[in-house]
Amino acid sequence: MKLQITQRLLYFSGAMSMSAASKKNLYRKQEVKQYYEEARKWQSDIDFWKVELSFFKRLLDIYGLKIIEKRDQITVASLQEKLDYFMHEEIMDYKREIANHEEFLRDLAENKLIIDDDVYDDKHKQNARLMESFKKEFYKLKHELYACTEKLKQ
């Protein structure tokens, strides 16, 4: 009897070690929370990039009106098409994908889903690669837009 009371006291005071399953579950919850926070940051990044693209669209619209040379008109038209595609297709697709992933992680954290650890880990890594790829494309476009607007300003 005395041994049981001592074990209970040790357990409740946290002095007894957690079972391997409990440790794994705690680690999983922490990892899912970390992934969820990262997905929320991605959403914020996408929202910011959308604002940046709107700014560049406005610059192209303003400076594009002053273009005289045909070659520059073609360049601006091409950039405007890329910009429109990014703003209305790419960003919205990524935003939807990340929102779905965020919801998936939230459900996982709330134990609404029971899945293998590898599934959510692989899905998150896939989305991380997707965001990295998008970020590279976005910065490339941003560089093109910046160079074009600088040239048009002169």
Buried (B, 14 or more C-beta within 10 A) or exposed (E): EEEEEEEEEEEEEEEEEEEEEEEEEEEBEEBBBEBBEBBBEBBEBBEEBBEEBEEBBEBBEEBBEEBEEEEBEEBBEEBBEBBEEBBEEBBEEBBEBBBEBBEBBBEBBEEEEEEEEEEBBEBBEEBBEBBEEBBEEBEEBBEBBEEBBEEBEE
